[in-house]
Amino acid sequence: MTLLNILHYPDNKLRQKGVNIHAFDEKLERTANDMLETMYQSKGIGLAAVQVNLPIRLIVIDISESRNEPLFLVNPSIKEKK
C-alpha cells in the first residue's frame, strides 16, 4: 500500500468538489485501501479523498477500537439538514 500526502488547511484544494464515482473497480479499491492506510498511520478516524488531493466522492472511516472495521462511503450525500 501507498501512504498518501494529506492536505492541510488553508490549502485551497480542500475546497474542490469531488466527482461522482460510477464503478468501484480494482483501481478504486486500491485507492480506498491506500486512503485507509494513510488514515491509520495518521491516527485518524476518517479521511475524505479530497484531503489527499483526489477530486472524487469517497470517504474512509474506522471508528472501531480495534481498528479493523473500515467503512467506505461512495458518493455520500446529506439528505436532511437540521
mmCIF file of the N, C-alpha and C atoms, coordinates in Angstrom:
data_MODEL
# 
_entry.id   MODEL 
# 
loop_
_atom_site.group_PDB 
_atom_site.id 
_atom_site.type_symbol 
_atom_site.label_atom_id 
_atom_site.label_alt_id 
_atom_site.label_comp_id 
_atom_site.label_asym_id 
_atom_site.label_entity_id 
_atom_site.label_seq_id 
_atom_site.pdbx_PDB_ins_code 
_atom_site.Cartn_x 
_atom_site.Cartn_y 
_atom_site.Cartn_z 
_atom_site.occupancy 
_atom_site.B_iso_or_equiv 
_atom_site.pdbx_formal_charge 
_atom_site.auth_seq_id 
_atom_site.auth_comp_id 
_atom_site.auth_asym_id 
_atom_site.auth_atom_id 
_atom_site.pdbx_PDB_model_num 
ATOM 1   N N  . MET A 1 1  ? 0.838   -1.194 0.000   1.00 0.00 ? 1  MET A N  1 
ATOM 2   C CA . MET A 1 1  ? 0.000   0.000  0.000   1.00 0.00 ? 1  MET A CA 1 
ATOM 3   C C  . MET A 1 1  ? 0.873   1.244  0.000   1.00 0.00 ? 1  MET A C  1 
ATOM 4   N N  . THR A 1 2  ? 0.289   2.313  -0.449  1.00 0.00 ? 2  THR A N  1 
ATOM 5   C CA . THR A 1 2  ? 0.997   3.578  -0.573  1.00 0.00 ? 2  THR A CA 1 
ATOM 6   C C  . THR A 1 2  ? 0.423   4.590  0.405   1.00 0.00 ? 2  THR A C  1 
ATOM 7   N N  . LEU A 1 3  ? 1.286   5.239  1.164   1.00 0.00 ? 3  LEU A N  1 
ATOM 8   C CA . LEU A 1 3  ? 0.830   6.341  2.021   1.00 0.00 ? 3  LEU A CA 1 
ATOM 9   C C  . LEU A 1 3  ? 0.666   7.578  1.161   1.00 0.00 ? 3  LEU A C  1 
ATOM 10  N N  . LEU A 1 4  ? -0.418  8.268  1.359   1.00 0.00 ? 4  LEU A N  1 
ATOM 11  C CA . LEU A 1 4  ? -0.740  9.457  0.567   1.00 0.00 ? 4  LEU A CA 1 
ATOM 12  C C  . LEU A 1 4  ? -0.446  10.721 1.366   1.00 0.00 ? 4  LEU A C  1 
ATOM 13  N N  . ASN A 1 5  ? -0.175  11.804 0.663   1.00 0.00 ? 5  ASN A N  1 
ATOM 14  C CA . ASN A 1 5  ? 0.090   13.091 1.287   1.00 0.00 ? 5  ASN A CA 1 
ATOM 15  C C  . ASN A 1 5  ? -1.241  13.758 1.656   1.00 0.00 ? 5  ASN A C  1 
ATOM 16  N N  . ILE A 1 6  ? -1.399  14.103 2.923   1.00 0.00 ? 6  ILE A N  1 
ATOM 17  C CA . ILE A 1 6  ? -2.629  14.745 3.397   1.00 0.00 ? 6  ILE A CA 1 
ATOM 18  C C  . ILE A 1 6  ? -2.486  16.261 3.283   1.00 0.00 ? 6  ILE A C  1 
ATOM 19  N N  . LEU A 1 7  ? -3.464  16.880 2.638   1.00 0.00 ? 7  LEU A N  1 
ATOM 20  C CA . LEU A 1 7  ? -3.507  18.338 2.532   1.00 0.00 ? 7  LEU A CA 1 
ATOM 21  C C  . LEU A 1 7  ? -3.994  18.921 3.852   1.00 0.00 ? 7  LEU A C  1 
ATOM 22  N N  . HIS A 1 8  ? -3.532  20.111 4.173   1.00 0.00 ? 8  HIS A N  1 
ATOM 23  C CA . HIS A 1 8  ? -3.926  20.773 5.415   1.00 0.00 ? 8  HIS A CA 1 
ATOM 24  C C  . HIS A 1 8  ? -4.477  22.164 5.120   1.00 0.00 ? 8  HIS A C  1 
ATOM 25  N N  . TYR A 1 9  ? -5.406  22.596 5.955   1.00 0.00 ? 9  TYR A N  1 
ATOM 26  C CA . TYR A 1 9  ? -5.958  23.938 5.869   1.00 0.00 ? 9  TYR A CA 1 
ATOM 27  C C  . TYR A 1 9  ? -4.826  24.941 6.014   1.00 0.00 ? 9  TYR A C  1 
ATOM 28  N N  . PRO A 1 10 ? -4.765  25.966 5.207   1.00 0.00 ? 10 PRO A N  1 
ATOM 29  C CA . PRO A 1 10 ? -5.774  26.543 4.325   1.00 0.00 ? 10 PRO A CA 1 
ATOM 30  C C  . PRO A 1 10 ? -5.610  26.174 2.848   1.00 0.00 ? 10 PRO A C  1 
ATOM 31  N N  . ASP A 1 11 ? -5.088  25.043 2.521   1.00 0.00 ? 11 ASP A N  1 
ATOM 32  C CA . ASP A 1 11 ? -4.902  24.642 1.123   1.00 0.00 ? 11 ASP A CA 1 
ATOM 33  C C  . ASP A 1 11 ? -6.233  24.733 0.372   1.00 0.00 ? 11 ASP A C  1 
ATOM 34  N N  . ASN A 1 12 ? -6.258  25.517 -0.690  1.00 0.00 ? 12 ASN A N  1 
ATOM 35  C CA . ASN A 1 12 ? -7.483  25.723 -1.471  1.00 0.00 ? 12 ASN A CA 1 
ATOM 36  C C  . ASN A 1 12 ? -7.986  24.451 -2.144  1.00 0.00 ? 12 ASN A C  1 
ATOM 37  N N  . LYS A 1 13 ? -7.117  23.470 -2.329  1.00 0.00 ? 13 LYS A N  1 
ATOM 38  C CA . LYS A 1 13 ? -7.543  22.216 -2.948  1.00 0.00 ? 13 LYS A CA 1 
ATOM 39  C C  . LYS A 1 13 ? -8.575  21.498 -2.081  1.00 0.00 ? 13 LYS A C  1 
ATOM 40  N N  . LEU A 1 14 ? -8.612  21.821 -0.794  1.00 0.00 ? 14 LEU A N  1 
ATOM 41  C CA . LEU A 1 14 ? -9.593  21.210 0.098   1.00 0.00 ? 14 LEU A CA 1 
ATOM 42  C C  . LEU A 1 14 ? -11.012 21.665 -0.217  1.00 0.00 ? 14 LEU A C  1 
ATOM 43  N N  . ARG A 1 15 ? -11.165 22.735 -0.986  1.00 0.00 ? 15 ARG A N  1 
ATOM 44  C CA . ARG A 1 15 ? -12.483 23.264 -1.346  1.00 0.00 ? 15 ARG A CA 1 
ATOM 45  C C  . ARG A 1 15 ? -13.039 22.668 -2.636  1.00 0.00 ? 15 ARG A C  1 
ATOM 46  N N  . GLN A 1 16 ? -12.213 21.879 -3.340  1.00 0.00 ? 16 GLN A N  1 
ATOM 47  C CA . GLN A 1 16 ? -12.685 21.326 -4.603  1.00 0.00 ? 16 GLN A CA 1 
ATOM 48  C C  . GLN A 1 16 ? -13.795 20.308 -4.366  1.00 0.00 ? 16 GLN A C  1 
ATOM 49  N N  . LYS A 1 17 ? -14.719 20.240 -5.303  1.00 0.00 ? 17 LYS A N  1 
ATOM 50  C CA . LYS A 1 17 ? -15.821 19.290 -5.203  1.00 0.00 ? 17 LYS A CA 1 
ATOM 51  C C  . LYS A 1 17 ? -15.424 18.020 -5.925  1.00 0.00 ? 17 LYS A C  1 
ATOM 52  N N  . GLY A 1 18 ? -15.707 16.915 -5.283  1.00 0.00 ? 18 GLY A N  1 
ATOM 53  C CA . GLY A 1 18 ? -15.403 15.626 -5.895  1.00 0.00 ? 18 GLY A CA 1 
ATOM 54  C C  . GLY A 1 18 ? -16.446 15.240 -6.928  1.00 0.00 ? 18 GLY A C  1 
ATOM 55  N N  . VAL A 1 19 ? -16.008 14.464 -7.889  1.00 0.00 ? 19 VAL A N  1 
ATOM 56  C CA . VAL A 1 19 ? -16.929 13.953 -8.910  1.00 0.00 ? 19 VAL A CA 1 
ATOM 57  C C  . VAL A 1 19 ? -17.481 12.614 -8.446  1.00 0.00 ? 19 VAL A C  1 
ATOM 58  N N  . ASN A 1 20 ? -18.681 12.286 -8.923  1.00 0.00 ? 20 ASN A N  1 
ATOM 59  C CA . ASN A 1 20 ? -19.314 11.024 -8.563  1.00 0.00 ? 20 ASN A CA 1 
ATOM 60  C C  . ASN A 1 20 ? -18.510 9.844  -9.095  1.00 0.00 ? 20 ASN A C  1 
ATOM 61  N N  . ILE A 1 21 ? -18.554 8.776  -8.348  1.00 0.00 ? 21 ILE A N  1 
ATOM 62  C CA . ILE A 1 21 ? -17.921 7.523  -8.730  1.00 0.00 ? 21 ILE A CA 1 
ATOM 63  C C  . ILE A 1 21 ? -18.994 6.651  -9.379  1.00 0.00 ? 21 ILE A C  1 
ATOM 64  N N  . HIS A 1 22 ? -18.654 6.078  -10.526 1.00 0.00 ? 22 HIS A N  1 
ATOM 65  C CA . HIS A 1 22 ? -19.638 5.271  -11.256 1.00 0.00 ? 22 HIS A CA 1 
ATOM 66  C C  . HIS A 1 22 ? -19.356 3.774  -11.176 1.00 0.00 ? 22 HIS A C  1 
ATOM 67  N N  . ALA A 1 23 ? -18.127 3.403  -10.815 1.00 0.00 ? 23 ALA A N  1 
ATOM 68  C CA . ALA A 1 23 ? -17.795 1.979  -10.695 1.00 0.00 ? 23 ALA A CA 1 
ATOM 69  C C  . ALA A 1 23 ? -16.723 1.805  -9.633  1.00 0.00 ? 23 ALA A C  1 
ATOM 70  N N  . PHE A 1 24 ? -16.934 0.847  -8.768  1.00 0.00 ? 24 PHE A N  1 
ATOM 71  C CA . PHE A 1 24 ? -15.935 0.538  -7.740  1.00 0.00 ? 24 PHE A CA 1 
ATOM 72  C C  . PHE A 1 24 ? -15.071 -0.595 -8.293  1.00 0.00 ? 24 PHE A C  1 
ATOM 73  N N  . ASP A 1 25 ? -14.066 -0.205 -9.079  1.00 0.00 ? 25 ASP A N  1 
ATOM 74  C CA . ASP A 1 25 ? -13.193 -1.181 -9.733  1.00 0.00 ? 25 ASP A CA 1 
ATOM 75  C C  . ASP A 1 25 ? -11.932 -1.430 -8.905  1.00 0.00 ? 25 ASP A C  1 
ATOM 76  N N  . GLU A 1 26 ? -11.005 -2.204 -9.441  1.00 0.00 ? 26 GLU A N  1 
ATOM 77  C CA . GLU A 1 26 ? -9.772  -2.543 -8.714  1.00 0.00 ? 26 GLU A CA 1 
ATOM 78  C C  . GLU A 1 26 ? -8.942  -1.306 -8.390  1.00 0.00 ? 26 GLU A C  1 
ATOM 79  N N  . LYS A 1 27 ? -8.889  -0.363 -9.319  1.00 0.00 ? 27 LYS A N  1 
ATOM 80  C CA . LYS A 1 27 ? -8.111  0.861  -9.091  1.00 0.00 ? 27 LYS A CA 1 
ATOM 81  C C  . LYS A 1 27 ? -8.693  1.644  -7.913  1.00 0.00 ? 27 LYS A C  1 
ATOM 82  N N  . LEU A 1 28 ? -10.009 1.769  -7.873  1.00 0.00 ? 28 LEU A N  1 
ATOM 83  C CA . LEU A 1 28 ? -10.652 2.500  -6.776  1.00 0.00 ? 28 LEU A CA 1 
ATOM 84  C C  . LEU A 1 28 ? -10.484 1.745  -5.460  1.00 0.00 ? 28 LEU A C  1 
ATOM 85  N N  . GLU A 1 29 ? -10.513 0.431  -5.511  1.00 0.00 ? 29 GLU A N  1 
ATOM 86  C CA . GLU A 1 29 ? -10.291 -0.358 -4.300  1.00 0.00 ? 29 GLU A CA 1 
ATOM 87  C C  . GLU A 1 29 ? -8.879  -0.117 -3.755  1.00 0.00 ? 29 GLU A C  1 
ATOM 88  N N  . ARG A 1 30 ? -7.879  -0.071 -4.637  1.00 0.00 ? 30 ARG A N  1 
ATOM 89  C CA . ARG A 1 30 ? -6.508  0.228  -4.196  1.00 0.00 ? 30 ARG A CA 1 
ATOM 90  C C  . ARG A 1 30 ? -6.440  1.627  -3.595  1.00 0.00 ? 30 ARG A C  1 
ATOM 91  N N  . THR A 1 31 ? -7.098  2.579  -4.233  1.00 0.00 ? 31 THR A N  1 
ATOM 92  C CA . THR A 1 31 ? -7.114  3.951  -3.720  1.00 0.00 ? 31 THR A CA 1 
ATOM 93  C C  . THR A 1 31 ? -7.747  3.995  -2.340  1.00 0.00 ? 31 THR A C  1 
ATOM 94  N N  . ALA A 1 32 ? -8.871  3.321  -2.168  1.00 0.00 ? 32 ALA A N  1 
ATOM 95  C CA . ALA A 1 32 ? -9.555  3.301  -0.872  1.00 0.00 ? 32 ALA A CA 1 
ATOM 96  C C  . ALA A 1 32 ? -8.667  2.664  0.194   1.00 0.00 ? 32 ALA A C  1 
ATOM 97  N N  . ASN A 1 33 ? -7.992  1.593  -0.149  1.00 0.00 ? 33 ASN A N  1 
ATOM 98  C CA . ASN A 1 33 ? -7.091  0.941  0.810   1.00 0.00 ? 33 ASN A CA 1 
ATOM 99  C C  . ASN A 1 33 ? -5.883  1.813  1.130   1.00 0.00 ? 33 ASN A C  1 
ATOM 100 N N  . ASP A 1 34 ? -5.366  2.549  0.144   1.00 0.00 ? 34 ASP A N  1 
ATOM 101 C CA . ASP A 1 34 ? -4.275  3.500  0.400   1.00 0.00 ? 34 ASP A CA 1 
ATOM 102 C C  . ASP A 1 34 ? -4.748  4.610  1.339   1.00 0.00 ? 34 ASP A C  1 
ATOM 103 N N  . MET A 1 35 ? -5.970  5.090  1.113   1.00 0.00 ? 35 MET A N  1 
ATOM 104 C CA . MET A 1 35 ? -6.525  6.114  1.996   1.00 0.00 ? 35 MET A CA 1 
ATOM 105 C C  . MET A 1 35 ? -6.683  5.576  3.409   1.00 0.00 ? 35 MET A C  1 
ATOM 106 N N  . LEU A 1 36 ? -7.144  4.343  3.522   1.00 0.00 ? 36 LEU A N  1 
ATOM 107 C CA . LEU A 1 36 ? -7.323  3.727  4.835   1.00 0.00 ? 36 LEU A CA 1 
ATOM 108 C C  . LEU A 1 36 ? -5.983  3.603  5.560   1.00 0.00 ? 36 LEU A C  1 
ATOM 109 N N  . GLU A 1 37 ? -4.963  3.139  4.869   1.00 0.00 ? 37 GLU A N  1 
ATOM 110 C CA . GLU A 1 37 ? -3.631  3.007  5.467   1.00 0.00 ? 37 GLU A CA 1 
ATOM 111 C C  . GLU A 1 37 ? -3.090  4.374  5.881   1.00 0.00 ? 37 GLU A C  1 
ATOM 112 N N  . THR A 1 38 ? -3.308  5.390  5.045   1.00 0.00 ? 38 THR A N  1 
ATOM 113 C CA . THR A 1 38 ? -2.876  6.754  5.369   1.00 0.00 ? 38 THR A CA 1 
ATOM 114 C C  . THR A 1 38 ? -3.588  7.256  6.618   1.00 0.00 ? 38 THR A C  1 
ATOM 115 N N  . MET A 1 39 ? -4.888  6.993  6.699   1.00 0.00 ? 39 MET A N  1 
ATOM 116 C CA . MET A 1 39 ? -5.670  7.405  7.867   1.00 0.00 ? 39 MET A CA 1 
ATOM 117 C C  . MET A 1 39 ? -5.165  6.715  9.130   1.00 0.00 ? 39 MET A C  1 
ATOM 118 N N  . TYR A 1 40 ? -4.924  5.408  9.056   1.00 0.00 ? 40 TYR A N  1 
ATOM 119 C CA . TYR A 1 40 ? -4.427  4.674  10.223  1.00 0.00 ? 40 TYR A CA 1 
ATOM 120 C C  . TYR A 1 40 ? -3.060  5.201  10.660  1.00 0.00 ? 40 TYR A C  1 
ATOM 121 N N  . GLN A 1 41 ? -2.171  5.454  9.708   1.00 0.00 ? 41 GLN A N  1 
ATOM 122 C CA . GLN A 1 41 ? -0.837  5.961  10.044  1.00 0.00 ? 41 GLN A CA 1 
ATOM 123 C C  . GLN A 1 41 ? -0.905  7.340  10.685  1.00 0.00 ? 41 GLN A C  1 
ATOM 124 N N  . SER A 1 42 ? -1.924  8.115  10.335  1.00 0.00 ? 42 SER A N  1 
ATOM 125 C CA . SER A 1 42 ? -2.090  9.467  10.877  1.00 0.00 ? 42 SER A CA 1 
ATOM 126 C C  . SER A 1 42 ? -2.916  9.467  12.157  1.00 0.00 ? 42 SER A C  1 
ATOM 127 N N  . LYS A 1 43 ? -3.299  8.276  12.605  1.00 0.00 ? 43 LYS A N  1 
ATOM 128 C CA . LYS A 1 43 ? -4.091  8.115  13.820  1.00 0.00 ? 43 LYS A CA 1 
ATOM 129 C C  . LYS A 1 43 ? -5.449  8.813  13.744  1.00 0.00 ? 43 LYS A C  1 
ATOM 130 N N  . GLY A 1 44 ? -6.007  8.850  12.517  1.00 0.00 ? 44 GLY A N  1 
ATOM 131 C CA . GLY A 1 44 ? -7.315  9.458  12.314  1.00 0.00 ? 44 GLY A CA 1 
ATOM 132 C C  . GLY A 1 44 ? -8.420  8.426  12.370  1.00 0.00 ? 44 GLY A C  1 
ATOM 133 N N  . ILE A 1 45 ? -9.660  8.912  12.309  1.00 0.00 ? 45 ILE A N  1 
ATOM 134 C CA . ILE A 1 45 ? -10.813 8.010  12.267  1.00 0.00 ? 45 ILE A CA 1 
ATOM 135 C C  . ILE A 1 45 ? -11.572 8.134  10.952  1.00 0.00 ? 45 ILE A C  1 
ATOM 136 N N  . GLY A 1 46 ? -11.209 9.108  10.124  1.00 0.00 ? 46 GLY A N  1 
ATOM 137 C CA . GLY A 1 46 ? -11.856 9.289  8.841   1.00 0.00 ? 46 GLY A CA 1 
ATOM 138 C C  . GLY A 1 46 ? -10.998 10.117 7.914   1.00 0.00 ? 46 GLY A C  1 
ATOM 139 N N  . LEU A 1 47 ? -11.167 9.891  6.617   1.00 0.00 ? 47 LEU A N  1 
ATOM 140 C CA . LEU A 1 47 ? -10.393 10.629 5.623   1.00 0.00 ? 47 LEU A CA 1 
ATOM 141 C C  . LEU A 1 47 ? -11.193 10.699 4.329   1.00 0.00 ? 47 LEU A C  1 
ATOM 142 N N  . ALA A 1 48 ? -11.345 11.914 3.809   1.00 0.00 ? 48 ALA A N  1 
ATOM 143 C CA . ALA A 1 48 ? -12.025 12.111 2.528   1.00 0.00 ? 48 ALA A CA 1 
ATOM 144 C C  . ALA A 1 48 ? -10.994 12.178 1.409   1.00 0.00 ? 48 ALA A C  1 
ATOM 145 N N  . ALA A 1 49 ? -11.394 11.720 0.232   1.00 0.00 ? 49 ALA A N  1 
ATOM 146 C CA . ALA A 1 49 ? -10.475 11.704 -0.907  1.00 0.00 ? 49 ALA A CA 1 
ATOM 147 C C  . ALA A 1 49 ? -9.924  13.096 -1.207  1.00 0.00 ? 49 ALA A C  1 
ATOM 148 N N  . VAL A 1 50 ? -10.739 14.119 -1.045  1.00 0.00 ? 50 VAL A N  1 
ATOM 149 C CA . VAL A 1 50 ? -10.262 15.479 -1.325  1.00 0.00 ? 50 VAL A CA 1 
ATOM 150 C C  . VAL A 1 50 ? -9.106  15.863 -0.404  1.00 0.00 ? 50 VAL A C  1 
ATOM 151 N N  . GLN A 1 51 ? -9.037  15.259 0.782   1.00 0.00 ? 51 GLN A N  1 
ATOM 152 C CA . GLN A 1 51 ? -7.943  15.554 1.719   1.00 0.00 ? 51 GLN A CA 1 
ATOM 153 C C  . GLN A 1 51 ? -6.603  14.998 1.251   1.00 0.00 ? 51 GLN A C  1 
ATOM 154 N N  . VAL A 1 52 ? -6.647  14.059 0.306   1.00 0.00 ? 52 VAL A N  1 
ATOM 155 C CA . VAL A 1 52 ? -5.407  13.522 -0.262  1.00 0.00 ? 52 VAL A CA 1 
ATOM 156 C C  . VAL A 1 52 ? -5.319  13.900 -1.741  1.00 0.00 ? 52 VAL A C  1 
ATOM 157 N N  . ASN A 1 53 ? -5.959  15.022 -2.074  1.00 0.00 ? 53 ASN A N  1 
ATOM 158 C CA . ASN A 1 53 ? -5.897  15.637 -3.403  1.00 0.00 ? 53 ASN A CA 1 
ATOM 159 C C  . ASN A 1 53 ? -6.460  14.737 -4.502  1.00 0.00 ? 53 ASN A C  1 
ATOM 160 N N  . LEU A 1 54 ? -7.507  14.001 -4.175  1.00 0.00 ? 54 LEU A N  1 
ATOM 161 C CA . LEU A 1 54 ? -8.215  13.198 -5.166  1.00 0.00 ? 54 LEU A CA 1 
ATOM 162 C C  . LEU A 1 54 ? -9.633  13.757 -5.283  1.00 0.00 ? 54 LEU A C  1 
ATOM 163 N N  . PRO A 1 55 ? -9.983  14.358 -6.407  1.00 0.00 ? 55 PRO A N  1 
ATOM 164 C CA . PRO A 1 55 ? -11.296 15.002 -6.546  1.00 0.00 ? 55 PRO A CA 1 
ATOM 165 C C  . PRO A 1 55 ? -12.419 14.012 -6.864  1.00 0.00 ? 55 PRO A C  1 
ATOM 166 N N  . ILE A 1 56 ? -12.595 13.034 -5.977  1.00 0.00 ? 56 ILE A N  1 
ATOM 167 C CA . ILE A 1 56 ? -13.675 12.069 -6.122  1.00 0.00 ? 56 ILE A CA 1 
ATOM 168 C C  . ILE A 1 56 ? -14.462 12.021 -4.811  1.00 0.00 ? 56 ILE A C  1 
ATOM 169 N N  . ARG A 1 57 ? -15.679 11.481 -4.886  1.00 0.00 ? 57 ARG A N  1 
ATOM 170 C CA . ARG A 1 57 ? -16.552 11.444 -3.714  1.00 0.00 ? 57 ARG A CA 1 
ATOM 171 C C  . ARG A 1 57 ? -16.396 10.103 -2.998  1.00 0.00 ? 57 ARG A C  1 
ATOM 172 N N  . LEU A 1 58 ? -15.361 10.032 -2.166  1.00 0.00 ? 58 LEU A N  1 
ATOM 173 C CA . LEU A 1 58 ? -15.043 8.822  -1.424  1.00 0.00 ? 58 LEU A CA 1 
ATOM 174 C C  . LEU A 1 58 ? -14.552 9.211  -0.041  1.00 0.00 ? 58 LEU A C  1 
ATOM 175 N N  . ILE A 1 59 ? -15.045 8.518  0.975   1.00 0.00 ? 59 ILE A N  1 
ATOM 176 C CA . ILE A 1 59 ? -14.616 8.723  2.359   1.00 0.00 ? 59 ILE A CA 1 
ATOM 177 C C  . ILE A 1 59 ? -14.339 7.355  2.968   1.00 0.00 ? 59 ILE A C  1 
ATOM 178 N N  . VAL A 1 60 ? -13.261 7.264  3.736   1.00 0.00 ? 60 VAL A N  1 
ATOM 179 C CA . VAL A 1 60 ? -12.988 6.047  4.506   1.00 0.00 ? 60 VAL A CA 1 
ATOM 180 C C  . VAL A 1 60 ? -13.083 6.395  5.982   1.00 0.00 ? 60 VAL A C  1 
ATOM 181 N N  . ILE A 1 61 ? -13.658 5.478  6.754   1.00 0.00 ? 61 ILE A N  1 
ATOM 182 C CA . ILE A 1 61 ? -13.888 5.695  8.184   1.00 0.00 ? 61 ILE A CA 1 
ATOM 183 C C  . ILE A 1 61 ? -13.626 4.383  8.920   1.00 0.00 ? 61 ILE A C  1 
ATOM 184 N N  . ASP A 1 62 ? -13.074 4.488  10.115  1.00 0.00 ? 62 ASP A N  1 
ATOM 185 C CA . ASP A 1 62 ? -12.993 3.330  11.019  1.00 0.00 ? 62 ASP A CA 1 
ATOM 186 C C  . ASP A 1 62 ? -12.995 3.867  12.439  1.00 0.00 ? 62 ASP A C  1 
ATOM 187 N N  . ILE A 1 63 ? -14.131 3.710  13.114  1.00 0.00 ? 63 ILE A N  1 
ATOM 188 C CA . ILE A 1 63 ? -14.257 4.212  14.484  1.00 0.00 ? 63 ILE A CA 1 
ATOM 189 C C  . ILE A 1 63 ? -14.181 3.079  15.508  1.00 0.00 ? 63 ILE A C  1 
ATOM 190 N N  . SER A 1 64 ? -13.863 1.870  15.035  1.00 0.00 ? 64 SER A N  1 
ATOM 191 C CA . SER A 1 64 ? -13.771 0.739  15.964  1.00 0.00 ? 64 SER A CA 1 
ATOM 192 C C  . SER A 1 64 ? -12.523 0.865  16.829  1.00 0.00 ? 64 SER A C  1 
ATOM 193 N N  . GLU A 1 65 ? -12.612 0.378  18.049  1.00 0.00 ? 65 GLU A N  1 
ATOM 194 C CA . GLU A 1 65 ? -11.460 0.439  18.954  1.00 0.00 ? 65 GLU A CA 1 
ATOM 195 C C  . GLU A 1 65 ? -10.318 -0.429 18.466  1.00 0.00 ? 65 GLU A C  1 
ATOM 196 N N  . SER A 1 66 ? -10.640 -1.536 17.812  1.00 0.00 ? 66 SER A N  1 
ATOM 197 C CA . SER A 1 66 ? -9.596  -2.447 17.335  1.00 0.00 ? 66 SER A CA 1 
ATOM 198 C C  . SER A 1 66 ? -9.071  -2.074 15.951  1.00 0.00 ? 66 SER A C  1 
ATOM 199 N N  . ARG A 1 67 ? -9.651  -1.028 15.354  1.00 0.00 ? 67 ARG A N  1 
ATOM 200 C CA . ARG A 1 67 ? -9.199  -0.525 14.045  1.00 0.00 ? 67 ARG A CA 1 
ATOM 201 C C  . ARG A 1 67 ? -9.253  -1.618 12.973  1.00 0.00 ? 67 ARG A C  1 
ATOM 202 N N  . ASN A 1 68 ? -10.337 -2.389 12.967  1.00 0.00 ? 68 ASN A N  1 
ATOM 203 C CA . ASN A 1 68 ? -10.475 -3.440 11.982  1.00 0.00 ? 68 ASN A CA 1 
ATOM 204 C C  . ASN A 1 68 ? -11.884 -3.513 11.387  1.00 0.00 ? 68 ASN A C  1 
ATOM 205 N N  . GLU A 1 69 ? -12.612 -2.392 11.434  1.00 0.00 ? 69 GLU A N  1 
ATOM 206 C CA . GLU A 1 69 ? -13.957 -2.340 10.880  1.00 0.00 ? 69 GLU A CA 1 
ATOM 207 C C  . GLU A 1 69 ? -14.099 -1.126 9.956   1.00 0.00 ? 69 GLU A C  1 
ATOM 208 N N  . PRO A 1 70 ? -13.348 -1.111 8.850   1.00 0.00 ? 70 PRO A N  1 
ATOM 209 C CA . PRO A 1 70 ? -13.403 0.045  7.963   1.00 0.00 ? 70 PRO A CA 1 
ATOM 210 C C  . PRO A 1 70 ? -14.748 0.157  7.252   1.00 0.00 ? 70 PRO A C  1 
ATOM 211 N N  . LEU A 1 71 ? -15.120 1.382  6.972   1.00 0.00 ? 71 LEU A N  1 
ATOM 212 C CA . LEU A 1 71 ? -16.334 1.698  6.237   1.00 0.00 ? 71 LEU A CA 1 
ATOM 213 C C  . LEU A 1 71 ? -15.934 2.586  5.074   1.00 0.00 ? 71 LEU A C  1 
ATOM 214 N N  . PHE A 1 72 ? -16.396 2.246  3.888   1.00 0.00 ? 72 PHE A N  1 
ATOM 215 C CA . PHE A 1 72 ? -16.108 3.029  2.692   1.00 0.00 ? 72 PHE A CA 1 
ATOM 216 C C  . PHE A 1 72 ? -17.406 3.681  2.230   1.00 0.00 ? 72 PHE A C  1 
ATOM 217 N N  . LEU A 1 73 ? -17.413 5.001  2.161   1.00 0.00 ? 73 LEU A N  1 
ATOM 218 C CA . LEU A 1 73 ? -18.592 5.742  1.717   1.00 0.00 ? 73 LEU A CA 1 
ATOM 219 C C  . LEU A 1 73 ? -18.336 6.258  0.305   1.00 0.00 ? 73 LEU A C  1 
ATOM 220 N N  . VAL A 1 74 ? -19.143 5.792  -0.638  1.00 0.00 ? 74 VAL A N  1 
ATOM 221 C CA . VAL A 1 74 ? -19.007 6.176  -2.039  1.00 0.00 ? 74 VAL A CA 1 
ATOM 222 C C  . VAL A 1 74 ? -20.178 7.086  -2.393  1.00 0.00 ? 74 VAL A C  1 
ATOM 223 N N  . ASN A 1 75 ? -19.881 8.254  -2.937  1.00 0.00 ? 75 ASN A N  1 
ATOM 224 C CA . ASN A 1 75 ? -20.892 9.250  -3.311  1.00 0.00 ? 75 ASN A CA 1 
ATOM 225 C C  . ASN A 1 75 ? -21.834 9.593  -2.155  1.00 0.00 ? 75 ASN A C  1 
ATOM 226 N N  . PRO A 1 76 ? -21.284 9.885  -0.962  1.00 0.00 ? 76 PRO A N  1 
ATOM 227 C CA . PRO A 1 76 ? -22.165 10.212 0.159   1.00 0.00 ? 76 PRO A CA 1 
ATOM 228 C C  . PRO A 1 76 ? -22.892 11.535 -0.076  1.00 0.00 ? 76 PRO A C  1 
ATOM 229 N N  . SER A 1 77 ? -24.082 11.644 0.495   1.00 0.00 ? 77 SER A N  1 
ATOM 230 C CA . SER A 1 77 ? -24.814 12.903 0.387   1.00 0.00 ? 77 SER A CA 1 
ATOM 231 C C  . SER A 1 77 ? -25.610 13.129 1.670   1.00 0.00 ? 77 SER A C  1 
ATOM 232 N N  . ILE A 1 78 ? -25.822 14.390 1.982   1.00 0.00 ? 78 ILE A N  1 
ATOM 233 C CA . ILE A 1 78 ? -26.624 14.773 3.146   1.00 0.00 ? 78 ILE A CA 1 
ATOM 234 C C  . ILE A 1 78 ? -28.069 14.870 2.683   1.00 0.00 ? 78 ILE A C  1 
ATOM 235 N N  . LYS A 1 79 ? -28.937 14.099 3.306   1.00 0.00 ? 79 LYS A N  1 
ATOM 236 C CA . LYS A 1 79 ? -30.347 14.074 2.901   1.00 0.00 ? 79 LYS A CA 1 
ATOM 237 C C  . LYS A 1 79 ? -31.159 15.145 3.613   1.00 0.00 ? 79 LYS A C  1 
ATOM 238 N N  . GLU A 1 80 ? -30.760 15.489 4.839   1.00 0.00 ? 80 GLU A N  1 
ATOM 239 C CA . GLU A 1 80 ? -31.529 16.436 5.614   1.00 0.00 ? 80 GLU A CA 1 
ATOM 240 C C  . GLU A 1 80 ? -30.606 17.227 6.520   1.00 0.00 ? 80 GLU A C  1 
ATOM 241 N N  . LYS A 1 81 ? -30.796 18.528 6.547   1.00 0.00 ? 81 LYS A N  1 
ATOM 242 C CA . LYS A 1 81 ? -30.030 19.380 7.456   1.00 0.00 ? 81 LYS A CA 1 
ATOM 243 C C  . LYS A 1 81 ? -30.955 19.817 8.568   1.00 0.00 ? 81 LYS A C  1 
ATOM 244 N N  . LYS A 1 82 ? -30.428 19.837 9.786   1.00 0.00 ? 82 LYS A N  1 
ATOM 245 C CA . LYS A 1 82 ? -31.244 20.270 10.923  1.00 0.00 ? 82 LYS A CA 1 
ATOM 246 C C  . LYS A 1 82 ? -30.702 21.524 11.520  1.00 0.00 ? 82 LYS A C  1 
# 
